[in-house]
Amino acid sequence: MKHTEIFDSIKKGNFENVYFFCGPEEYIKNAALSALRSAILPEGMEMVNEATLSNPSADELIAAMETFPFMAERRLVIVKDLKALQQSGDDDAPAGEAKLLLDALLAAPDTACTVIWHSGKLDERKSFAKKLLQMPGAVKFEYLTGRELNAWAQKEASKRGKKIAPEALEEFLFNSGPDLQSILGSLEQLCAYVLEREVIALEDVEEVVRPSLESTVFAMIDAIMADNMPKAQKMVKNLLDAGEARYGILAMLIRQLRLMADLRVMAEARRSADEIRSALKIADFVYKKTAASAGKLSAERLLEAYRKCVEVDYMLKSGQMREQAALDRAMFLLHGLFRKSVSARR
């Protein structure tokens, strides 16, 4: 089920006994939970008809689901931090407590709406996760992209009596980061900055919105490609001064290289821009920036850069290298690879 579908079903009064909320977009996930709460719990009866459980046993979950609602048709049971979704290993079937939980959910009564809430990355290879994703109430809250994201941002600006100029919109969304909560925070800062002025211009965005880790790492890669290591190192310093950790910068660097490599492989296979955006689940402005950078190198060289940085990441995580040395090594490896590619093209 897509996030838009759950809001439609709630409005129509069509409820599932069990919902599985997963995916990275926490803002819409919270909005869906609020809509569900408002729809099934009578005003004033929320406290007595709602229960939040943290990693419950199967017996605790059953007890919460089977508690009869008070002056309402349904209760709301919210389940968070399930260790069954965080287990390691590659088992092919739910075992032990996970199976008991699954059996309880499959037999959930219609006097309760039970929401399994998962934050962070979901390992969809796990049997328990697979079973939950197969349920009718499974909803993956992905980051908004493309026209949907643009329309959402303009709608939020309109609520505050503002409009974002077209040339400012892409820069604003790219610098703010992918999640809506961060975008809203940046929008509030912009509204305060422009005061009574209605239109938010590009120069306002450049002045107020601090670039996200993602956008800064994009620019850092571009600087390395341009043989401007001092500029790239200054960007790293700015990120560190802003509180980012070196291992976080390295992780984002690897993520961006993977994105560039994937995009370049698909582009060389003659896939269209729409096909690439859809496959990689990226916004149009992210596609444009990534394509511009990735187009400077071959897919083979980008994959080599990605693999070398993954090797550095392994050395860091296995204790063979310290954080500062790992990030420095990754950057200089990229510098050498990119210089070799540029020289070969001349």
ABEGO torsion letter per residue (X at the ends): XBAAAAAAAAAAGBBBABBBBBEABAAAAAAAAAAAAAAABBBGAAAAABBBBBGBBAAAAAAAAABBBBGBABBBBBBBGBAAAABBEABABBBEAAAAAAAAAAABBAABBBBBBBBEBBBAABAAAAAAAABAABBBBBBBBEAAAAAAAAAAAAAAGBBBBAAAAAAAAAAAEABAAAAAAAAAAAAAAAEABABBBAAAAAAABBBBAAAAAAAAAAAAAAGBAAAAAAAAAAAAAAGBBAAAAAAAAAAAAAAAAAAAAAAAAGBBAAAAAAAAGBBAAAAAAAAAAAAABBAAAAAAAAAAAAAAAAAAAAGABBAAAAAAAAAAAAAAAAAAAAAAAX
